[in-house]
């Protein structure tokens, strides 16, 4: 497994400093081409095997989260939770334990980090719904906990890219996400396979539905600064 990990850092210190500065100001940013080559290919293949294992039966697994398509009545997969613990998810488990996402998070936080949550977000072709405007957490100060989303596929507005309200990570804990969206501005975040979207867990964000024939898969790992204790 270790042979798939890149031998050097996936980004230079200047790029990391720019990303950290942008993250502090807007609450989100992009680190391009963090995972490439054999590791990206292995993660893509592994992700598809996990998705294919889902047979569409409600309750297939408590970690396979689905919604019911109102038009067809089908169960549509949208998240595989606790990804690092799924049978056959050896590459995802390795990524959760160590590797390029950890190194990126360490540069962003300026010190040791802890990976706390790992999941795969799935937007299946044609049927994936939009994710409503929300904030992941508000019980932590800005800049202490971030989600790093490694995109396994190219992503744009057609197949469900992320959207953010810049600076919304600095809003009060009880700020309403929908009101923040209406106040705007709203920024769409197209991505390439291998890129990592970084966002403060306090940031107001959403994602568009998938109205295309292209799947959209991302592995999301939540990182917290080791200096901060999560509740």
For each residue, the residues with C-beta under 8 A, 3 or more apart:
1: 4 5 90 91 94
2: 5 94
3:
4: 1 38 39 42 91 94
5: 1 2 39 94 98 99 100
6: 9 10 35 36 37 39 100
7:
8:
9: 6 12 100 103
10: 6 31 33 34 35 100 103 104
11: 15 16 19 31 34 104 107
12: 9 15 16
13: 16 17 107
14: 17 18
15: 11 12 18 19 31
16: 11 12 13 19 20 31 104 107 108
17: 13 14 20 21
18: 14 15 21 22
19: 11 15 16 22 23 29 30 31 108 198
20: 16 17 23 24 107 108 110
21: 17 18 24 25
22: 18 19 25 26 28 29
23: 19 20 26 27 28 29 108 143 146 198 199 200
24: 20 21 142 143
25: 21 22 166 167
26: 22 23 29 164 166 167
27: 23 142 164 166 167 168 169 170 199 200 202 203
28: 22 23 162 164 166 187 189 197 198 199 200 203 205
29: 19 22 23 26 197 198 199
30: 19 189 191 195 196 197 198
31: 10 11 15 16 19 34 104 195 196 198
32: 192 194 195
33: 10 36 192 194 195
34: 10 11 31 100 101 104 150 194 195 196
35: 6 10 39 40 43 95 100 101 150 194 196
36: 6 33 39 40 194
37: 6 40 41
38: 4 41 42
39: 4 5 6 35 36 42 43 91 95 100
40: 35 36 37 43 44 152 193 194
41: 37 38 44 45
42: 4 38 39 45 46 91
43: 35 39 40 46 47 91 92 95 150 152 219
44: 40 41 47 48 152 153 193 217
45: 41 42 48 49
46: 42 43 49 50 88 89 90 91 92
47: 43 44 50 51 92 120 152 217 219
48: 44 45 51 52
49: 45 46 52 53 88
50: 46 47 53 54 80 83 86 88 89 120
51: 47 48 54 77 80 122 217
52: 48 49
53: 49 50 88
54: 50 51 60 61 64 66 77
55: 60
56: 60 74 75
57: 60 75
58: 66 75
59: 62
60: 54 55 56 57 64 66
61: 54 64
62: 59 81
63: 80 81 82 85 86
64: 54 60 61 77 79 80 81
65: 77 78 79 80 81
66: 54 58 60 75 76 77 78
67: 75 76 78 129
68: 73 74 75 76
69: 72 73 74 75 76 127
70: 73
71:
72: 69 127
73: 68 69 70
74: 56 68 69 127
75: 56 57 58 66 67 68 69
76: 66 67 68 69 124 127 128 129
77: 51 54 64 65 66 80 122 124
78: 65 66 67 121 122 123 124 128 129
79: 64 65 119 120 121 122
80: 50 51 63 64 65 77 83 86 119 120 122
81: 62 63 64 65 119
82: 63 85 86 118 119
83: 50 80 86 89 92 93 96 118 119 120 219
84: 89 92 93 96 97 118
85: 63 82 89 93
86: 50 63 80 82 83 89 92
87:
88: 46 49 50 53
89: 46 50 83 84 85 86 92 93
90: 1 46 93 94
91: 1 4 39 42 43 46 94 95
92: 43 46 47 83 84 86 89 95 96 118 120 219
93: 83 84 85 89 90 96 97
94: 1 2 4 5 90 91 97 98 99
95: 35 39 43 91 92 98 99 100 101 118 150 219 221
96: 83 84 92 93 115 118 221
97: 84 93 94 115
98: 5 94 95 102
99: 5 94 95 102 103
100: 5 6 9 10 34 35 39 95 103 104
101: 34 35 95 104 105 115 148 150 196 221 223
102: 98 99 105 106 113 115 223
103: 9 10 99 100 106 107
104: 10 11 16 31 34 100 101 107 108 148 196 198
105: 101 102 108 109 113 115 146 148 223
106: 102 103 109 110 111 112 113
107: 11 13 16 20 103 104 110
108: 16 19 20 23 104 105 146 198
109: 105 106 112 113 146 223 225
110: 20 106 107
111: 106 225 226 227
112: 106 109 225 226 227
113: 102 105 106 109 223 224 225 226
114: 223 224 225 226
115: 96 97 101 102 105 118 221 222 223
116: 145 222 223 224 230
117: 220 221 222
118: 82 83 84 92 95 96 115 219 220 221 222
119: 79 80 81 82 83 219 220
120: 47 50 79 80 83 92 217 218 219 220
121: 78 79 149 216 217 218 219 220
122: 51 77 78 79 80 128 215 216 217
123: 78 128 159 160 207 209 210 215 216 217
124: 76 77 78 127 128 210 215
125: 128 159 210 212 213 214 215
126: 210 211 212 213
127: 69 72 74 76 124 210
128: 76 78 122 123 124 125 159 160 209 210 216
129: 67 76 78 209
130: 160 206 207 208 209
131: 134 206 207
132: 177 206
133: 177 178 180 181 204 205 206
134: 131 177 204 205 206
135: 138 168 177 201 202 203 204 205
136: 147 201 202 203 222
137: 140 145 201 202
138: 135 173 174 202
139: 173 231
140: 137 144 145 201 202 224 228 230
141: 144 228
142: 24 27 169 170 200 202
143: 23 24 169 200
144: 140 141 224 225 228
145: 116 137 140 200 201 222 223 224 225 228 230
146: 23 105 108 109 198 199 200 201 222 223
147: 136 198 199 201 220 221 222 223
148: 101 104 105 196 197 198 220 221 222 223
149: 121 162 196 197 198 199 218 219 220
150: 34 35 43 95 101 194 195 196 218 219 220 221
151: 154 155 191 192 193 194 195 196 197 216 217 218
152: 40 43 44 47 193 217 218 219
153: 44 159 193 214 215 216 217 218
154: 151 191 192 193 214
155: 151 159 160 161 162 190 191 192 216 218
156: 159 161 190
157: 161 188 190 208
158: 210 211 212 214
159: 123 125 128 153 155 156 210 211 212 214 215 216
160: 123 128 130 155 207 208 209 210 216
161: 155 156 157 188 189 190 191 207 208 216
162: 28 149 155 188 189 191 197 199 205 206 207
163: 186 187 188 189 205 206 207 208
164: 26 27 28 168 186 187 189 199 203 204 205
165: 168 180 181 183 184 185 186 187 203 204 205
166: 25 26 27 28 185 187
167: 25 26 27 170 171
168: 27 135 164 165 171 175 180 202 203 204 205
169: 27 142 143 199 200 201 202 203 204
170: 27 142 167 202
171: 167 168 175 180 202 204
172: 175
173: 138 139
174: 138
175: 168 171 172 179 180 204
176: 179 180
177: 132 133 134 135 180 181 204
178: 133 181 182
179: 175 176 182 183
180: 133 165 168 171 175 176 177 183 204
181: 133 165 177 178 184 186 204 206
182: 178 179
183: 165 179 180
184: 165 181
185: 165 166
186: 163 164 165 181
187: 28 163 164 165 166
188: 157 161 162 163 208
189: 28 30 161 162 163 164 197
190: 155 156 157 161
191: 30 151 154 155 161 162 195 197
192: 32 33 151 154 155 195
193: 40 44 151 152 153 154
194: 32 33 34 35 36 40 150 151
195: 30 31 32 33 34 150 151 191 192
196: 30 31 34 35 101 104 148 149 150 151
197: 28 29 30 148 149 151 162 189 191 218
198: 19 23 28 29 30 31 104 108 146 147 148 149
199: 23 27 28 29 146 147 149 162 164 169 203 205
200: 23 27 28 142 143 145 146 169 203
201: 135 136 137 140 145 146 147 169 222
202: 27 135 136 137 138 140 142 168 169 170 171
203: 27 28 135 136 164 165 168 169 199 200
204: 133 134 135 164 165 168 169 171 175 177 180 181
205: 28 133 134 135 162 163 164 165 168 199
206: 130 131 132 133 134 162 163 181
207: 123 130 131 160 161 162 163
208: 130 157 160 161 163 188
209: 123 128 129 130 160
210: 123 124 125 126 127 128 158 159 160 214 215 216
211: 126 158 159
212: 125 126 158 159
213: 125 126
214: 125 153 154 158 159 210
215: 122 123 124 125 153 159 210
216: 121 122 123 128 151 153 155 159 160 161 210
217: 44 47 51 120 121 122 123 151 152 153
218: 120 121 149 150 151 152 153 155 197
219: 43 47 83 92 95 118 119 120 121 149 150 152
220: 117 118 119 120 121 147 148 149 150
221: 95 96 101 115 117 118 147 148 150
222: 115 116 117 118 136 145 146 147 148 201
223: 101 102 105 109 113 114 115 116 145 146 147 148
224: 113 114 116 140 144 145 228 230
225: 109 111 112 113 114 144 145 228
226: 111 112 113 114
227: 111 112
228: 140 141 144 145 224 225
229:
230: 116 140 145 224
231: 139
